[in-house]
Structures are given as structure tokens and as C-alpha cells.
């Protein structure tokens, strides 16, 4: 009897979304004015060359080095304080937003749904507003007090952390929790002892990653006058002091490099799951978690206690060096100024709605071009920067040492560090040396900055691949090129695409910060309104930006589900 195989559809979900994405990128290029108008400012090339030349001879005078050290400490302290508050907010919000919490404490499904959706919506609003906008808002209340920078990091990052913590809790295996509940243990105690310990390593891993993001955000907030390295970089760039500028750049490279290295070392030492494993199936992730819990010893307990004391010391030092006036939170003047801001914002200026549509199109186009540049560039640089790719003993090379691969890894890691260490607004100002104002300089700036982040994330993806299929291909005599095409790429691409989509959401939020330097889109309009105290227009523009951010989040989530 002849059997016929079912016909496969010509258009699968990945292919369909790929075609949609390619078409969106082409439309974004047309929106940016490519092939339609002059984009390059040739008169700015000499100034760009002066900027690049200054990298070879930064200003190393004693006075400037002292300023650099103080600014570095300020940036680090802002990041520590903001991260601590964001983790506190994220832990509380993550529990309340997680479905497993409501399913544990409330047996009635209608109550679970109403509370869950309400709290989730409340946390979605601060998550969608960039920390730079929070900083500009708090400046109107407290001026340039360090409290402005700390809370500008804590509030949006707390909402983001709550979302991720909730996803971690919902994906954690529930067998121990169910066993405690069936044994008669009350729901909160069962939750604390049956679920949180299993999720703890993933929560700690993400906390380290959030601190790395806080370092970059602290530098961005310096651009609005909050102090730190970002503020010094902006002053040097505006005064064309390129030698001083590169001194601050190198300090930012060193700070980001030390934080990245320290975070990676602590995760490995504590056997924390890599943050990329948060998207693994729960069964596979729980298997790795069980391995992480099988190495207790007295020596490790002492070492972990020492690490905890060191982290506590850095936290205490950061709060001491910041000197934020937390009493302003409940001061009567804060309530008075907040009331005045609310009154001056109402009623909203709805006459701006026709103006928002073309600017929204520009904003989406800018984010699409940025993520396309970041995703492709990050993937190309990730393979040579991965430790298990081209180095001796890697999956794509012979056993003998390859000094070219070692040099290439060092070079690509340096490029990725430089790209993510320099804030996107600074990249936008550099791009404006040779490009006319528009969405293209903003897209390039966001693309370069996110390229450094995605390149590192994708390199870690390659380093955490399951090597058994690759070793099987090599055992069959497959050359390195075939191992790459039929082993590494199929295993890596799904996670690459997932992180590209996650960063697309971030790029949409970050269009605000490049709008600060005139890169176009809703960010430029929002910055103009805030600087002119047009709060009635700001409310409308911010509402449009929130709707746009939620739309991008929904599309990104739908694409990830389809690809999964």
C-alpha cells in the first residue's frame, strides 16, 4: 500500500515573520530617507578625524584624573543604590504579578484574574517609560539631588525586574510547592520554602545582569546633569575637548569591563544559571538547577560569606558616597510641586494627535533599523568572541593553538565592550559629525550601543550550547564549516532571534534618549516639550509613546511564541 506524506506548507510561521521583518526594514530605510536625500555631511569629516585621533593621546593630567575617579565612583554608586531599590521593588512586584502566587494563596480563579491583571497593568506603565524621562521628571521635583538619579533607575528597573522575576517564578517546577500544600502547610510558608529556593539561582543571576544595566543607565542619566561619567563626557564633547573625552571614555570602559567580569565570575562561582537559560524549557532548566545545588561544603560557605560581606561593604559605601536626601520623598514641598505639575498637565493638549502619527512612524522605523544593525552585527562578532568557538579545543578548530583566533577574540571583545559602554546619546552626537539630523543617526547610535550588548549575550549563548550534537558531527568526520552550518547555527539562531526581539522592545524605549540630541521621532518632540515646560503636550506625547511601546511588546511576544 502506497503511503503519501502530508504536504508541508509553503509559508511557515518563521518564514512569514521573516518576510514581514524584511519588509519592515525596507520601509524603515525609506522612512529614513535613504536614496531620497543627502544624508552625509562631508564637512564634518575633519572633526570626526580629530575625535578619532584623540583616542591615541587622552588627557592624563593629575587634575583630570582626580575628576575622572570622582565621576567613576559617582556612576558606580548611583548604579548600586538604584539596583538595590529596583530589586526590592522587583521582588515584591514579581511575587504579586506571578500567576503561581495567586494560584497558591487564592483558590478562586476570578479573584486571581482581577488582581493579577490590575497589578500587571500598574507595573507596565513605569516599565515602558525610559529612565531618562523619569530623571527629567524628578529634576522638576528635587533638582539635581542624587535622589533624582537613584529613583530614575530604581522605578523603571524595578518594574522590569518584577516582570522577569514573575516569569522565573511561573516557570520554576512546582512539585515541592504542591507537596507542601497537600501536607497542610499554609500557602505563604509553602511558597517561601517550596518555590523560592528553586528559583533563587535564576533570580540572583538576573540581579547581576540588572546591575550591569544600571551602570549604563547611570552614565546616561549623567547627560541630564545628574553627575558622573556621563555628565563629564557630555561637557567635554560640547566643548570639543576630545583628549578629555577619551579619558572619560576609557574610565567608562574599565568600569563596565570590571563589572561585567565580576558579574560573570560571581555567577560561575555561585553556580548561578546563566541569564540566557531563563528561556530554556523548565525541565531542562530545573535539571541544571539540581546540579547547582549538589556542591555544598564548609569552605564554600566561608567563601560565600566573604563575598556577601564584600557586596554589603560596597553597598554601604555607595549609599554613603551618594548622600541622597531621602527625606524629600515625604517633604511637603515635594507634594506641593507634584500638585502643581499635575494641575499644569491638565487638560491634555489633544490637538497634538495629528502630529503624533508621522513621528510614531519615524520612531518605529528608528527602532527597526537599530535592532537590525545590532542583531546582525552582534551575531557576526559573537562567534569570534566566544571562548569555545575558534580557540584551542573549541568546536570549530583543531587542538593546536590558534594565535590569530586569540587576537581576534580579544579584538572583538574590546569592540563589544566599547560599543555597549558608551551611551547611545554620545554615539548619536558622534554620528551627527558626518550625518545630517534625522532618524538615521539615532538608529545608528542605538544600533552600535545594542550591538555591544547583543554581541556579548550571543557569545554567551554559543558558550552555553549543548556540545553533544557538535561532537557527534565531528566524530563523523565533518569539517568545521559543516559543524558550524549544521550544528552551531541551528542551535544558536532561535536564541539569537529571541534576544533580538527582547532588545527591540528596549530599542523602542531608548529612542527617547537619542531624541534628546535631536535624532528625531517622538523622543525629540518629548524632549522639546519637557524643556519648554509644556506638560499638557507632554502628557499626550507620553501616552502615544506608551501605546507604541505596548504595541511593540505585544508583537515581539507574539513572534517569540510563534518561533518557539
BAPA-361765 format. One line per 4 residues: number of its first residue (from 1); for each residue z, x, y of C-alpha. Coordinates in steps of 0.5 Angstrom, whole numbers, plus 500, padded with zeros to 3 digits. Each point is the difference from the previous one (the first is absolute). Layout:
! residues N
NUM	Z/X/Y | ... $
END
This chain:
! residues 564
1	500/500/500 | 498/503/507 | 505/500/505 | 499/501/507 $
5	504/503/505 | 502/496/506 | 496/502/506 | 504/504/506 $
9	500/497/507 | 496/504/504 | 505/500/506 | 507/501/498 $
13	506/500/505 | 500/508/501 | 492/500/502 | 501/494/504 $
17	505/502/504 | 497/507/501 | 494/497/502 | 504/496/505 $
21	503/506/503 | 494/504/500 | 497/494/505 | 506/500/504 $
25	500/508/501 | 493/499/502 | 501/494/505 | 506/504/503 $
29	496/506/501 | 495/495/504 | 506/498/504 | 502/507/502 $
33	493/501/503 | 497/505/495 | 493/501/501 | 500/495/506 $
37	503/504/506 | 502/507/502 | 507/502/496 | 501/507/501 $
41	502/503/507 | 497/507/500 | 503/502/506 | 507/500/496 $
45	498/506/495 | 502/505/504 | 507/497/501 | 500/499/492 $
49	499/507/499 | 505/502/505 | 505/496/496 | 498/503/493 $
53	500/507/503 | 508/499/502 | 502/499/493 | 499/507/499 $
57	505/502/505 | 505/495/501 | 506/501/506 | 506/503/496 $
61	504/502/507 | 507/499/499 | 501/494/504 | 494/496/497 $
65	503/502/493 | 507/497/502 | 497/494/503 | 496/499/493 $
69	506/501/496 | 504/495/504 | 494/495/499 | 499/501/493 $
73	508/498/499 | 499/494/504 | 494/498/496 | 504/501/493 $
77	506/497/503 | 496/493/502 | 497/500/493 | 506/501/496 $
81	504/495/505 | 494/495/499 | 499/501/493 | 508/498/498 $
85	500/494/504 | 493/498/497 | 503/501/493 | 506/496/502 $
89	495/494/502 | 495/501/495 | 506/500/494 | 503/493/503 $
93	493/497/501 | 497/503/494 | 505/496/496 | 499/494/504 $
97	493/500/499 | 499/502/493 | 499/494/495 | 505/503/495 $
101	506/499/505 | 498/492/501 | 499/499/493 | 506/503/498 $
105	505/497/505 | 497/493/500 | 497/496/494 | 497/495/505 $
109	493/502/501 | 499/496/506 | 505/504/504 | 497/506/497 $
113	494/499/503 | 502/497/507 | 505/506/501 | 495/505/498 $
117	494/498/504 | 504/500/506 | 503/507/500 | 494/503/498 $
121	497/497/506 | 505/502/504 | 499/507/498 | 493/500/500 $
125	500/500/508 | 503/506/501 | 496/504/495 | 494/498/503 $
129	502/503/507 | 499/507/501 | 506/505/501 | 497/502/507 $
133	500/492/502 | 507/500/498 | 501/506/504 | 497/498/506 $
137	504/493/500 | 506/504/499 | 499/504/506 | 500/494/504 $
141	507/498/498 | 503/507/500 | 495/505/503 | 500/507/497 $
145	506/500/496 | 500/503/493 | 502/493/497 | 492/498/502 $
149	497/505/495 | 505/499/495 | 500/492/500 | 492/500/501 $
153	500/504/493 | 505/496/496 | 498/493/502 | 492/500/497 $
157	502/505/495 | 506/496/497 | 495/494/500 | 495/504/496 $
161	506/503/495 | 502/493/499 | 493/498/497 | 500/507/496 $
165	507/499/497 | 499/493/499 | 493/502/496 | 504/505/496 $
169	506/495/498 | 495/495/498 | 496/505/495 | 506/503/497 $
173	502/498/493 | 505/494/500 | 502/501/493 | 507/503/502 $
177	501/495/505 | 498/494/495 | 505/503/495 | 506/500/505 $
181	498/493/503 | 500/497/493 | 507/503/499 | 503/496/505 $
185	500/506/506 | 500/497/507 | 493/500/503 | 501/506/506 $
189	504/504/495 | 495/500/495 | 494/501/505 | 504/506/502 $
193	502/503/493 | 493/498/496 | 495/501/505 | 501/504/506 $
197	502/506/495 | 493/500/497 | 496/499/507 | 505/506/503 $
201	495/505/499 | 494/497/503 | 504/498/506 | 502/507/501 $
205	493/502/499 | 497/495/505 | 506/502/505 | 498/507/500 $
209	493/498/502 | 502/496/505 | 504/506/503 | 493/503/500 $
213	497/495/504 | 506/500/505 | 498/507/502 | 493/498/502 $
217	503/494/504 | 505/504/504 | 494/504/502 | 496/494/502 $
221	506/497/504 | 501/506/504 | 493/499/503 | 503/494/504 $
225	505/504/503 | 506/500/494 | 500/507/500 | 499/505/494 $
229	494/504/498 | 495/494/501 | 502/500/508 | 499/507/501 $
233	494/500/496 | 497/495/505 | 503/503/506 | 496/507/498 $
237	494/496/498 | 500/496/507 | 501/507/504 | 495/504/496 $
241	505/505/497 | 496/501/494 | 505/506/498 | 506/496/501 $
245	497/494/496 | 498/504/494 | 507/503/500 | 503/493/499 $
249	495/498/495 | 502/506/496 | 507/498/500 | 498/493/498 $
253	496/503/494 | 506/504/498 | 505/493/501 | 495/496/496 $
257	499/505/494 | 507/501/499 | 502/493/500 | 494/499/495 $
261	502/506/496 | 508/498/500 | 498/493/498 | 495/502/494 $
265	506/505/498 | 505/495/500 | 496/494/496 | 499/505/495 $
269	507/503/499 | 503/493/500 | 494/497/495 | 498/495/505 $
273	494/496/498 | 494/503/505 | 499/495/505 | 493/499/497 $
277	503/497/494 | 502/494/504 | 493/497/498 | 501/501/493 $
281	501/495/495 | 507/498/499 | 500/502/493 | 497/507/501 $
285	505/501/506 | 506/498/496 | 498/505/495 | 500/506/505 $
289	507/497/503 | 503/500/493 | 498/508/500 | 503/501/506 $
293	507/497/498 | 501/505/494 | 502/506/503 | 507/499/503 $
297	504/507/500 | 506/502/504 | 496/506/503 | 495/495/503 $
301	506/495/502 | 502/506/504 | 494/502/503 | 498/493/502 $
305	507/499/503 | 498/506/504 | 493/497/502 | 504/494/502 $
309	504/504/505 | 495/503/503 | 496/494/501 | 506/497/503 $
313	501/506/505 | 493/500/502 | 501/492/502 | 507/501/503 $
317	496/506/504 | 494/496/502 | 505/494/503 | 504/505/504 $
321	494/503/503 | 496/494/502 | 506/497/504 | 497/493/500 $
325	504/495/504 | 501/494/494 | 505/496/505 | 493/498/504 $
329	499/496/494 | 505/495/502 | 501/501/507 | 499/494/505 $
333	494/504/504 | 496/500/493 | 501/492/500 | 498/500/507 $
337	494/504/499 | 498/497/494 | 500/493/503 | 496/502/506 $
341	495/503/495 | 500/493/496 | 499/496/507 | 495/504/502 $
345	496/500/494 | 499/492/500 | 496/496/500 | 495/505/497 $
349	493/501/503 | 496/496/495 | 494/502/505 | 499/507/496 $
353	498/497/494 | 492/500/501 | 501/508/502 | 504/501/493 $
357	494/499/495 | 496/505/502 | 506/505/501 | 502/498/493 $
361	493/501/497 | 501/507/503 | 507/501/497 | 498/498/493 $
365	494/505/501 | 504/506/502 | 505/499/494 | 494/499/495 $
369	497/507/503 | 506/503/500 | 502/498/493 | 493/502/497 $
373	501/507/503 | 507/501/498 | 498/497/493 | 494/505/499 $
377	503/506/503 | 507/499/497 | 496/500/493 | 496/506/501 $
381	506/504/502 | 504/497/495 | 497/504/494 | 500/507/502 $
385	507/499/503 | 503/497/493 | 504/505/496 | 498/498/494 $
389	492/500/502 | 497/506/501 | 506/505/499 | 501/504/494 $
393	502/496/494 | 497/494/504 | 496/494/497 | 493/503/503 $
397	501/507/499 | 500/506/495 | 507/503/498 | 498/506/504 $
401	503/501/508 | 495/497/505 | 502/503/507 | 494/496/503 $
405	504/494/498 | 507/502/502 | 497/502/507 | 496/493/500 $
409	507/496/498 | 503/504/506 | 495/498/505 | 499/493/498 $
413	508/499/500 | 500/503/507 | 495/496/503 | 503/494/497 $
417	507/502/503 | 496/501/507 | 497/493/499 | 506/496/499 $
421	505/504/504 | 496/499/507 | 501/493/502 | 494/495/501 $
425	500/499/507 | 500/508/501 | 494/500/495 | 497/495/505 $
429	501/504/506 | 496/506/497 | 494/495/497 | 500/498/508 $
433	498/507/502 | 493/499/497 | 499/493/499 | 500/494/505 $
437	505/495/500 | 500/494/494 | 502/499/493 | 496/506/497 $
441	505/505/503 | 506/495/498 | 497/499/493 | 499/508/499 $
445	507/501/502 | 503/495/495 | 496/503/495 | 502/507/501 $
449	507/498/500 | 500/496/494 | 495/505/496 | 506/504/500 $
453	505/495/497 | 495/497/495 | 498/507/498 | 507/502/498 $
457	501/493/497 | 494/501/496 | 501/507/498 | 507/498/497 $
461	496/494/496 | 496/506/497 | 506/504/498 | 503/494/497 $
465	495/498/496 | 500/499/492 | 497/506/498 | 499/498/492 $
469	493/497/501 | 498/506/504 | 503/505/495 | 496/495/495 $
473	494/501/503 | 501/508/501 | 501/500/493 | 494/497/498 $
477	496/506/504 | 499/496/506 | 499/505/506 | 504/499/507 $
481	494/496/503 | 500/494/495 | 508/501/499 | 500/498/508 $
485	495/495/500 | 502/496/493 | 508/502/501 | 503/501/506 $
489	495/496/505 | 501/493/495 | 508/501/500 | 500/502/508 $
493	496/495/503 | 504/494/499 | 506/503/503 | 496/503/506 $
497	497/493/502 | 507/497/499 | 503/505/505 | 493/500/505 $
501	502/492/500 | 507/502/502 | 498/504/505 | 495/496/503 $
505	506/495/502 | 503/506/503 | 494/502/504 | 500/493/503 $
509	507/500/503 | 498/507/502 | 494/498/504 | 505/498/506 $
513	503/508/500 | 492/502/502 | 499/495/504 | 506/503/504 $
517	495/505/502 | 494/496/502 | 497/500/493 | 498/492/500 $
521	502/494/496 | 506/495/501 | 504/507/501 | 497/501/506 $
525	501/493/503 | 507/500/498 | 502/507/503 | 497/498/507 $
529	504/493/499 | 506/504/499 | 499/505/505 | 499/494/505 $
533	506/496/498 | 495/494/498 | 505/498/495 | 496/493/500 $
537	494/503/498 | 504/505/495 | 502/494/496 | 493/497/499 $
541	497/507/498 | 506/502/496 | 499/493/496 | 493/502/499 $
545	502/506/497 | 505/498/495 | 495/495/498 | 495/505/499 $
549	505/504/496 | 502/495/496 | 492/498/498 | 499/508/498 $
553	506/500/496 | 498/494/496 | 493/502/499 | 503/507/498 $
557	505/497/495 | 494/495/497 | 496/506/499 | 505/504/496 $
561	501/494/496 | 493/500/498 | 499/507/499 | 507/500/495 $
END
